[in-house]
Amino acid sequence: MKCGICKAGMEEKTVTYTEDVAEGVIVVRHVPAQICTACGNTWYSGTVAAELEKLVDCFASSVG
């Protein structure tokens, strides 16, 4: 896989995903991602992105 921004190579790593939601912050550790070896941009697979979106939506609905 090549980076969609700079076209350099990507490597599989785990990252910590954070997002501000309403009155709180979501922190998810050990999230699988592709990281660009040149620019550091982070890419998530469709499956991982969908799971993160579910977590964010669930959290947002519980605090709002």
C-alpha positions, 0 to 999 in steps of 0.5 A: 500500500502507498500513502494517499498523500505522498505516495511513500510506503506504509507500515502496519502499526498500532496507534492510540486513537483520540477524538473530542466528543461533546463534553469528553474525550474518547481514547482507544489504545492499540488500534491497528493502522497503516502509517506512512513511513515518510509523512506519518499520515495514519490510515485505518481499514474500513473495518477498523474505521467502522468500529471506531465510528460505532464507539464514537456514536455510542459515546456521543449518544450517552453524553448528549 
